[in-house]
């Protein structure tokens, strides 16, 4: 006689179950919430148990207690108040456990072989006699060592998960915590919880503070106050500031810590005495700096001002005599404004070359480099990003690299190998896309540049400033203390491009020219009033119109750029819609979910931080080529090179069908599509729209509300960044 699920539950003497976890239907790594299918004792059918667990794997033995509820959609469920799991002890449970992907290198096939060979003693074999694993066909020394290592790692990670879960913290980054601190992870976190915020990307101060309070740190502890002050200043650097006014730091820290302002004032005084903070009055403002940022500003100013009056290594070149043959070699004769800039560049040891698109920066740079190479001048070319470096190399015909690679950055806190004690071997350093260079990176480049070498800084000061702290290029130009060549004339070969003409119109505060033409053009405006219609049209443009009319691939060639991360037209929602339409889940490989993101083969992804071990950098865009659930690895192709990510490292990647304009800096795309809506009000700024438009090589499509476009063009507000560099660059103002 069969029983319905509800009849079985009604017969249960207590609201508790125990049994084998047959399937993990859902597990949220952020809060541990789980939906489990359990083959429970006393029940003929699988039981659904819901509750919170730091980690759970199919095949484990589960003991749960709580109360039965009747869900309208899913039926009867045990809503567990307490859950406890333990490793399986039956052959069937152990096989399911090992086949679940818990241990890298063991999938369903090897799980069957291992249980067949060693039965329920397989766990002891892995832990104490792993050499015996080589008795199983297909397992050699290399795979055996990988299984042993993965087994030890998963045990350590699960311990960290339980520890974090017990302190009310997300377990999603337990793998990264273990990779950072090793077997000492729990002790490190218990001793200094604030290290989590400093060392683990994705874990913020509030999470670390929560752990600190739970492990017994007093709310008014000096350690907590000092950590809060540092956090507020570090958070400010993420908004581009090098410092904060005294009052602003005090108030923000008091709010962040929910602490008495008097305690925060004491903390500021203590930090000043310990030299953890530096106080300086600049242009009438009482500013507080983290010491390394103040030192970086001072170093930039001292270094550049010392070079201003020094002769360059190539001052004796006869430009006029050689220029005709150089122009013949490059095939691009120079206009009078470019000739003037060229002469200035060859007469100064430091030079800023600036201008918008189509004004000849590339032609000028190619001519200069060609001339100097004729005279055996040693030249190094660099840019902040890999894409910008590749474009610089294509433009000049010479090798170029990222600044981090040029300065030989060493991960793990070692910093740059190239410095004043180990300088670059060059007569000239050229840095392109200089608007993206922040204060710490510029300071590092100048430290490594020999005092006898020249420096040319090339960029468009009207683009968005660097993501990191400071507005270096803008400050250099505004200071008046350095020679600057401004190129403003749009040359004939670029004058037919509406992209270039409209970029200059936007920069001048004029609406772009969107007059319809009979044939194809390179700049389009599609007006839509409702955000829903903007989204629908944008997806249609990317998926159908651009591929049909221009022959461009919707994933590889088309980039959606938006001002914001959140909102219905923000990066997250746009990526969700675009992924669904351009790369829906398929069989047999539907992909995986990690850190709240679905990753699928074929997805377009963006690297969110520099990873020197993998040779990928913040802003690099690639495609997922494979997902290996047995080895727990994702393979991503970045412009011809392949990087592999363990599942626990996928917080470094985000979907990139759409990205922010800030993240697009230094990149160029065949086609750019930009949504424009009033809901983006605070972010509708001229320099942001200008930057978005100048990222496109062949096509720009703006989709949205006319009032939003007008707002962006008219709003020339440039958000103020607290810094002392501009004042330091004025000779005699500051040290």
C-alpha positions in Angstrom: 0.0 0.0 0.0 1.4 3.4 -1.0 1.3 6.5 1.2 1.2 10.2 0.1 3.9 12.4 1.3 1.5 14.3 3.6 0.2 11.1 5.1 3.8 10.0 6.0 4.5 13.4 7.6 1.3 13.2 9.6 2.3 9.8 10.9 5.7 11.2 12.0 5.9 11.4 15.8 8.2 14.4 15.8 9.2 17.2 13.4 12.6 15.7 12.6 14.2 13.6 9.9 17.5 11.8 9.4 18.8 10.3 6.3 21.0 10.5 3.2 21.2 13.7 1.2 20.1 12.5 -2.2 20.4 15.9 -4.0 21.4 19.5 -3.2 18.6 21.3 -5.1 19.9 24.7 -4.0 22.6 26.1 -1.8 23.3 29.9 -1.4 26.9 30.5 -0.5 26.2 33.9 0.8 23.8 32.9 3.6 23.9 29.1 3.6 20.2 28.7 2.7 19.7 25.2 1.3 17.0 23.1 -0.3 17.8 19.4 0.1 16.2 16.2 -1.2 16.7 13.6 1.5 16.1 9.8 1.6 14.9 9.9 5.1 14.3 7.0 7.5 10.6 6.1 7.8 9.7 7.8 4.5 9.1 6.0 1.2 9.5 9.2 -0.9 12.2 11.8 -0.9 11.7 14.5 1.7 12.4 18.2 1.1 14.3 19.9 3.9 15.0 23.6 3.8 17.4 25.4 6.2 20.8 27.0 6.6 24.1 25.2 6.4 27.6 26.4 5.8 28.2 23.6 3.3 26.4 20.5 2.2 27.2 17.7 -0.3 25.1 14.9 -1.8 25.8 11.7 0.0 26.2 13.2 3.5 24.1 12.0 6.4 21.7 14.7 7.6 19.9 15.1 10.9 17.3 17.9 10.9 14.6 19.2 13.2 12.1 21.9 12.8 8.5 22.0 11.6 6.6 20.8 8.6 5.1 23.5 6.3 2.9 23.1 3.2 4.4 25.2 0.4 1.9 26.2 -2.2 4.2 25.5 -5.1 6.5 22.7 -3.8 4.3 20.9 -1.3 5.4 19.6 2.1 8.8 20.7 3.4 10.6 20.4 6.7 11.6 23.9 7.6 14.6 23.1 9.7 15.7 25.1 12.8 18.7 22.9 13.3 20.7 21.0 10.7 23.7 18.7 11.2 25.6 16.8 8.6 28.2 14.1 8.8 30.3 12.2 6.2 28.5 9.2 4.8 29.4 5.7 6.0 27.6 3.6 3.4 29.1 2.6 0.0 26.2 4.2 -1.8 26.5 7.5 0.2 30.2 7.6 -0.2 30.0 7.2 -4.0 27.4 9.9 -4.2 29.5 12.1 -2.0 32.7 11.7 -4.1 30.8 12.1 -7.3 29.3 15.4 -6.3 32.3 17.4 -7.3 33.4 17.9 -3.7 37.0 16.9 -4.6 38.7 18.1 -7.7 39.8 15.3 -9.9 37.0 12.9 -8.8 33.8 12.7 -10.9 31.2 10.0 -11.1 33.4 7.6 -13.0 36.3 7.7 -10.5 33.9 7.7 -7.6 32.6 4.4 -8.7 36.1 3.0 -9.3 37.3 4.1 -5.9 34.4 2.7 -3.9 34.6 -0.5 -5.9 38.3 -0.8 -5.0 38.3 0.3 -1.4 34.6 0.2 -0.2 33.7 2.3 2.8 37.4 2.6 3.7 38.1 5.0 0.8 38.3 8.0 3.1 41.0 6.4 5.3 42.9 5.4 2.1 42.9 9.0 0.8 44.0 10.4 4.2 46.5 7.9 5.4 47.6 5.7 2.4 47.0 7.8 -0.7 49.7 5.8 -2.6 47.2 2.9 -2.8 45.0 5.1 -5.0 47.4 4.3 -7.9 45.9 0.7 -7.8 42.8 2.1 -9.5 43.1 2.1 -13.3 43.6 5.7 -14.6 45.1 7.1 -11.4 48.8 7.8 -11.7 51.1 9.7 -9.4 50.0 13.1 -10.7 46.2 12.5 -10.3 46.8 10.8 -7.0 48.7 13.8 -5.6 46.0 16.2 -7.0 43.2 14.1 -5.3 45.1 14.1 -2.0 45.7 17.9 -2.1 42.1 18.6 -3.1 40.9 16.4 -0.3 42.9 18.2 2.3 41.9 21.6 0.9 38.2 20.8 1.0 38.4 19.7 4.6 40.2 23.0 5.5 37.7 25.0 3.5 34.7 23.4 5.1 36.2 24.1 8.6 36.5 27.8 7.5 32.9 27.7 6.3 31.7 26.4 9.6 33.7 29.0 11.5 32.4 31.9 9.3 28.8 30.5 9.4 28.9 30.4 13.1 29.8 34.1 13.2 27.0 35.0 10.8 29.2 35.6 7.8 28.9 34.5 4.2 30.8 31.4 3.3 31.1 32.2 -0.4 34.8 33.2 -0.1 36.0 30.4 2.1 38.1 29.0 -0.7 39.9 32.4 -1.2 40.4 32.8 2.6 42.1 29.4 2.7 44.3 30.2 -0.3 45.4 33.4 1.3 46.0 32.2 4.9 46.4 28.4 4.5 45.8 26.1 7.4 46.2 29.1 9.8 43.1 30.8 8.3 40.8 30.4 11.3 43.5 31.6 13.8 44.4 34.5 11.6 40.8 35.6 11.3 40.1 35.1 15.0 43.2 37.2 15.9 42.8 40.0 13.4 39.4 39.9 11.7 40.1 43.2 9.9 42.7 41.4 7.8 39.7 39.9 5.9 38.8 43.4 4.6 42.4 44.2 3.7 43.4 40.9 2.1 40.3 39.2 0.6 38.6 40.8 -2.4 34.8 40.9 -2.0 34.9 41.0 1.8 34.2 44.5 3.1 34.9 46.2 6.3 31.4 45.6 7.7 31.7 41.9 7.3 35.1 41.9 9.0 33.7 44.2 11.7 30.9 41.7 12.3 33.4 38.9 12.8 35.5 41.1 15.1 32.5 41.9 17.4 31.4 38.2 17.4 34.9 37.0 18.5 34.8 39.4 21.4 36.4 42.7 20.3 34.8 45.6 22.3 32.8 48.2 20.2 35.0 51.0 21.6 38.3 49.1 21.2 41.1 51.3 19.8 41.8 48.6 17.3 38.3 48.8 16.0 38.3 52.6 15.8 41.7 52.6 14.0 40.5 50.0 11.5 37.4 52.1 10.9 39.4 55.2 10.1 41.6 53.3 7.7 38.6 51.7 6.0 36.9 55.1 5.4 40.1 56.4 3.8 40.6 53.3 1.7 36.9 53.5 0.6 37.5 57.1 -0.4 40.4 56.0 -2.7 37.9 53.8 -4.5 36.0 57.0 -5.3 39.2 58.6 -6.6 40.3 60.6 -3.5 43.8 60.7 -2.1 42.7 62.3 1.2 39.6 63.5 3.0 38.9 66.7 4.9 39.3 66.3 8.7 35.6 66.8 9.5 34.4 64.5 6.7 36.7 61.6 7.9 35.5 62.1 11.5 31.8 62.1 10.6 32.0 59.2 8.1 34.0 57.0 10.6 31.6 57.8 13.4 28.7 56.8 11.2 30.4 53.6 9.9 31.3 52.4 13.4 28.1 53.7 15.0 30.6 55.2 17.5 30.7 58.4 19.6 32.5 61.1 17.6 34.7 61.7 20.6 36.1 58.2 20.3 36.8 58.8 16.6 38.6 62.1 17.4 40.7 60.2 19.9 41.4 57.6 17.2 42.4 60.3 14.7 44.9 61.8 17.2 46.3 58.4 18.0 46.7 57.6 14.3 48.5 60.9 13.7 50.9 60.3 16.6 51.6 56.8 15.3 52.1 58.2 11.8 49.2 56.0 10.5 47.7 59.2 9.2 49.2 62.5 7.9 47.6 65.9 8.3 48.2 68.7 5.8 46.6 72.0 5.0 46.2 72.4 1.2 44.3 75.2 -0.6 42.5 76.1 2.6 41.4 72.6 3.4 42.6 70.5 6.4 43.2 67.1 4.8 44.1 63.7 6.2 46.1 61.3 4.1 47.2 57.7 4.3 51.0 58.2 4.3 51.7 56.2 1.2 49.4 58.4 -0.9 50.9 61.7 0.4 54.4 60.3 -0.3 53.3 59.3 -3.8 52.0 62.8 -4.5 55.2 64.4 -3.2 57.3 62.0 -5.3 55.4 62.8 -8.5 55.8 66.6 -8.0 59.5 66.5 -7.0 60.4 64.2 -9.9 58.5 66.1 -12.6 59.6 69.5 -11.5 63.2 68.4 -11.4 62.9 67.2 -15.1 61.2 70.4 -16.4 64.4 72.3 -17.0 66.7 69.3 -17.8 67.8 68.7 -21.4 66.5 65.5 -23.0 68.9 62.9 -24.3 68.0 63.8 -27.9 68.1 67.7 -27.8 70.8 67.9 -30.5 68.7 66.3 -33.3 68.1 68.4 -36.4 64.4 67.9 -36.8 63.9 70.1 -39.8 66.5 68.3 -41.8 65.1 64.8 -41.2 61.3 65.4 -41.1 60.6 65.1 -44.8 62.1 61.6 -45.0 60.3 60.6 -41.8 57.0 61.8 -43.2 57.7 59.8 -46.4 58.5 56.7 -44.4 55.3 56.9 -42.2 53.1 58.1 -45.1 51.5 60.7 -42.9 52.7 64.3 -43.4 52.4 66.5 -40.3 50.1 69.5 -40.0 51.6 72.8 -38.7 50.2 72.1 -35.2 51.7 68.7 -35.1 55.1 70.0 -36.3 55.1 72.5 -33.5 54.2 69.8 -31.0 57.0 67.6 -32.3 59.6 70.3 -31.9 58.5 70.9 -28.4 58.6 67.2 -27.5 62.2 67.0 -28.7 63.3 70.0 -26.7 61.9 69.0 -23.3 62.7 66.1 -20.9 59.1 65.9 -19.9 56.1 66.6 -22.2 52.3 66.2 -22.1 50.6 65.6 -25.4 46.8 65.8 -25.2 43.8 66.1 -27.5 40.6 64.3 -28.5 39.9 61.7 -31.1 41.0 62.3 -34.7 43.4 65.1 -33.9 46.6 63.3 -34.8 48.1 62.1 -31.5 48.9 58.7 -33.0 50.4 60.2 -36.2 52.6 62.5 -34.1 53.7 59.7 -31.8 54.5 57.4 -34.7 56.6 60.1 -36.4 58.5 60.9 -33.1 59.2 57.3 -32.4 60.4 56.6 -36.0 62.7 59.6 -35.8 64.3 58.6 -32.5 64.8 55.0 -33.5 66.8 56.2 -36.5 69.2 57.7 -34.0 69.4 54.6 -31.7 67.4 56.3 -28.9 66.3 53.6 -26.4 62.5 53.9 -26.1 60.0 52.1 -23.9 56.3 52.3 -24.7 53.6 51.6 -22.0 49.9 52.0 -21.2 47.8 51.2 -18.2 45.9 48.3 -19.8 46.7 45.4 -22.0 44.4 46.5 -24.7 45.7 50.1 -24.7 49.3 48.7 -24.9 48.4 46.6 -27.9 46.9 49.6 -29.7 50.0 51.6 -28.9 52.2 48.9 -30.4 50.0 48.8 -33.5 50.1 52.6 -33.9 53.9 52.9 -33.6 55.1 49.5 -34.9 57.1 49.0 -31.8 56.7 46.7 -28.8 54.6 48.1 -25.9 53.6 46.7 -22.5 51.4 47.4 -19.6 53.0 49.7 -16.9 52.7 46.9 -14.4 54.6 44.5 -16.6 57.2 47.1 -17.5 57.8 47.9 -13.9 57.9 44.1 -13.1 55.2 44.0 -10.5 55.6 41.1 -8.0 52.4 39.8 -6.4 52.2 39.0 -2.7 53.0 42.5 -1.5 56.5 42.7 -3.0 55.6 45.6 -5.2 57.6 46.7 -8.3 61.0 45.2 -9.0 61.9 48.3 -11.1 62.5 51.3 -8.8 65.2 53.9 -8.1 67.7 51.2 -7.1 66.9 49.1 -10.2 65.8 51.7 -12.9 64.5 51.1 -16.4 67.2 50.9 -19.1 65.8 53.6 -21.4 66.4 57.1 -22.8 62.6 57.8 -23.2 59.4 56.4 -21.6 56.1 57.0 -23.4 52.9 56.4 -21.5 49.7 56.4 -23.5 46.1 56.6 -22.2 47.5 58.7 -19.3 44.1 59.8 -18.1 43.8 56.3 -16.7 47.0 56.5 -14.6 46.4 57.0 -10.9 48.7 58.6 -8.3 50.4 55.4 -7.0 51.1 54.0 -10.5 52.5 57.3 -11.7 54.7 57.6 -8.7 56.0 54.0 -9.3 56.8 54.8 -12.9 58.7 57.9 -12.1 60.7 56.2 -9.4 61.9 53.7 -12.0 62.7 56.2 -14.7 66.4 57.3 -14.8 67.0 61.0 -14.1 68.6 61.3 -17.5 65.7 59.9 -19.4 62.8 61.8 -21.0 59.1 61.3 -20.3 56.2 61.8 -22.7 52.7 61.5 -21.3 49.9 61.1 -24.0 46.2 61.2 -23.3 42.8 62.8 -23.5 42.2 64.9 -20.3 38.5 65.2 -21.2 37.9 61.5 -20.7 36.9 60.1 -17.3 39.7 60.2 -14.7 41.5 57.1 -13.4 39.5 54.5 -11.4 42.2 54.8 -8.7 43.0 57.9 -6.7 43.8 61.2 -8.2 43.4 63.1 -11.5 47.0 62.9 -12.6 46.8 64.0 -16.2 44.3 66.8 -15.5 46.5 68.1 -12.7 49.6 68.0 -14.8 47.9 70.1 -17.5 46.2 72.5 -15.1 49.3 73.2 -13.0 50.9 75.3 -15.7 54.3 74.0 -14.6 54.9 71.5 -17.4 55.1 71.9 -21.2 51.8 70.8 -22.8 51.1 70.2 -26.5 47.3 70.5 -27.2 46.2 69.0 -30.5 42.7 70.3 -31.5 42.4 70.1 -35.3 40.4 67.2 -36.6 42.2 65.9 -39.7 40.5 65.4 -43.1 40.7 61.6 -43.0 38.7 61.5 -39.8 36.3 64.4 -40.5 33.9 62.1 -42.3 33.4 60.0 -39.1 30.3 61.0 -37.2 31.8 59.2 -34.2 34.7 61.7 -34.1 32.7 64.7 -35.0 30.0 63.9 -32.4 32.6 63.2 -29.8 33.9 66.7 -30.2 30.4 68.2 -30.3 29.6 66.4 -27.0 32.8 67.7 -25.5 31.8 71.3 -26.5 28.4 70.9 -24.9 26.5 70.4 -28.2 24.0 67.6 -28.9 25.4 65.0 -31.4 24.4 65.4 -35.0 21.9 62.5 -35.6 20.5 63.7 -38.9 19.3 60.7 -40.9 21.2 59.8 -44.1 20.2 57.7 -47.0 22.9 55.1 -46.4 24.7 53.6 -43.5 26.5 55.8 -41.1 28.6 55.2 -37.9 26.5 57.1 -35.4 22.8 56.4 -34.5 20.3 57.8 -32.1 17.1 55.7 -31.3 14.6 57.4 -29.1 12.6 55.4 -26.6 10.7 56.8 -23.7 10.1 53.9 -21.3 13.0 52.0 -19.6 11.3 48.7 -20.6 11.3 49.8 -24.3 14.9 51.0 -24.0 15.9 47.5 -22.8 13.9 45.8 -25.5 15.3 47.9 -28.3 18.9 47.7 -27.0 18.7 43.8 -26.9 17.2 43.9 -30.5 19.9 46.2 -31.7 22.7 44.0 -30.3 21.1 40.7 -31.3 19.7 41.5 -34.7 20.1 44.9 -36.2 23.9 45.4 -35.9 24.8 41.8 -37.1 22.3 42.1 -40.0 23.4 45.6 -41.2 27.1 45.7 -40.3 28.1 42.0 -40.2 29.4 42.3 -36.6 29.3 39.5 -34.1 26.9 40.4 -31.3 29.1 39.0 -28.5 32.7 39.5 -29.9 32.2 42.9 -31.6 29.4 44.7 -29.8 29.9 46.2 -26.3 27.1 47.7 -24.3 28.3 50.5 -22.0 26.2 52.0 -19.2 26.9 54.5 -16.4 25.7 52.4 -13.5 25.9 48.9 -12.0 22.4 48.8 -10.5 18.9 49.7 -11.8 16.9 48.3 -14.7 19.5 49.6 -17.2 22.5 48.9 -15.0 25.2 46.4 -15.7 23.6 43.6 -13.7 20.2 43.7 -15.4 21.6 44.3 -18.9 24.0 41.3 -18.5 21.1 39.1 -17.3 19.0 40.0 -20.4 21.8 39.9 -22.9 23.1 36.5 -21.6 19.6 35.1 -21.8 19.2 36.1 -25.4 22.8 35.7 -26.7 23.9 32.7 -24.7 21.0 30.8 -23.1 21.7 27.6 -21.0 22.3 24.6 -23.2 22.8 20.9 -23.0 24.8 19.0 -22.1 26.7 21.8 -20.4 24.3 24.3 -18.9 27.1 26.0 -16.8 27.5 26.6 -13.1 26.5 29.3 -10.6 29.1 30.9 -8.4 29.0 34.2 -6.4 25.5 34.9 -7.6 26.4 34.7 -11.3 25.6 32.0 -13.9 28.7 31.1 -15.9 28.2 29.3 -19.2 30.5 28.1 -22.0 30.6 31.0 -24.6 30.0 33.7 -22.0 31.7 37.1 -22.4 33.5 37.9 -19.1 35.6 40.7 -17.6 38.4 40.4 -15.2 37.8 42.7 -12.2 41.3 42.8 -10.7 45.0 42.4 -11.7 46.0 38.7 -11.5 49.7 38.5 -12.3 49.9 34.7 -11.8 47.3 34.3 -14.6 48.6 37.1 -16.7 45.2 38.8 -16.8 44.4 42.4 -15.7 41.6 44.5 -14.5 39.4 45.3 -17.5 40.5 42.4 -19.7 37.6 40.9 -21.6 37.5 37.2 -22.6 35.3 34.3 -23.5 34.6 31.2 -21.5 35.8 28.2 -23.6 35.2 25.3 -21.2 33.8 24.4 -17.8 35.2 21.3 -16.2 33.0 20.2 -13.2 35.3 17.4 -12.3 38.5 19.5 -12.1 36.3 22.4 -10.9 37.9 24.8 -13.4 36.7 27.4 -15.9 38.9 28.1 -19.0 38.8 31.6 -20.4 40.4 32.9 -23.6 41.8 36.4 -23.4 43.0 37.6 -26.8 44.8 34.4 -27.7 46.0 33.4 -24.3 44.1 31.1 -21.9 43.6 31.5 -18.2 42.2 28.8 -15.9 40.1 29.6 -12.8 39.2 27.3 -10.0 35.5 27.6 -9.1 36.5 29.4 -5.9 38.3 32.1 -7.9 35.3 33.1 -10.1 34.6 36.2 -8.0 37.4 37.7 -10.1 35.1 37.5 -13.2 31.8 39.2 -14.1 29.7 38.9 -17.2 30.7 41.5 -19.8 28.0 41.7 -22.4 27.5 45.1 -20.7 30.0 46.9 -18.5 30.4 50.4 -17.0 31.9 53.2 -19.0 34.6 53.4 -16.3 35.6 49.7 -16.9 35.9 50.4 -20.6 38.6 52.9 -20.3 41.7 52.1 -22.4 39.6 49.7 -24.6 38.2 50.1 -28.1 35.4 48.1 -29.6 34.0 47.8 -33.1 30.6 48.8 -31.9 29.3 50.5 -28.8 25.7 50.6 -27.6 24.7 53.0 -24.8 21.4 53.2 -23.0 20.3 56.7 -21.9 17.6 57.2 -19.3 16.6 59.8 -16.8 16.9 57.1 -14.0 20.6 57.5 -14.5 20.3 61.2 -13.6 23.2 61.5 -11.2 25.6 59.8 -13.6 24.6 61.5 -16.8 27.7 63.6 -17.3 29.4 65.0 -20.4 32.8 63.3 -19.7 31.1 60.0 -19.2 29.2 60.1 -22.5 32.3 61.5 -24.3 34.3 58.5 -23.0 31.7 56.0 -24.0 31.5 57.4 -27.6 35.2 57.4 -28.0 35.5 53.7 -27.2 33.9 52.8 -30.6 35.9 52.3 -33.8 33.1 51.6 -36.3 29.7 52.2 -34.8 27.9 54.0 -32.0 24.2 53.5 -31.1 22.6 55.6 -28.4 19.2 54.3 -27.2 16.9 56.2 -24.9 15.3 59.4 -23.8 16.0 62.7 -25.4 16.0 64.5 -22.1 18.6 62.0 -20.7 20.9 62.7 -23.7 20.4 66.4 -23.3 21.2 66.2 -19.6 24.4 64.3 -20.2 25.6 66.7 -22.8 24.8 69.8 -20.7 26.1 68.5 -17.4 29.8 69.4 -17.4 30.1 68.8 -13.6 33.3 67.0 -12.8 33.2 65.4 -9.5 35.8 66.9 -7.1 38.6 64.6 -5.9 40.4 65.5 -2.8 44.1 65.5 -3.6 47.2 67.7 -3.1 49.0 66.9 -6.4 47.9 70.0 -8.3 49.1 72.3 -5.4 52.4 70.4 -5.2 53.0 70.9 -9.0 52.8 74.6 -8.7 56.5 75.5 -8.1 57.1 76.7 -4.5 53.6 75.9 -3.3 54.2 72.7 -1.3 57.0 70.2 -0.7 
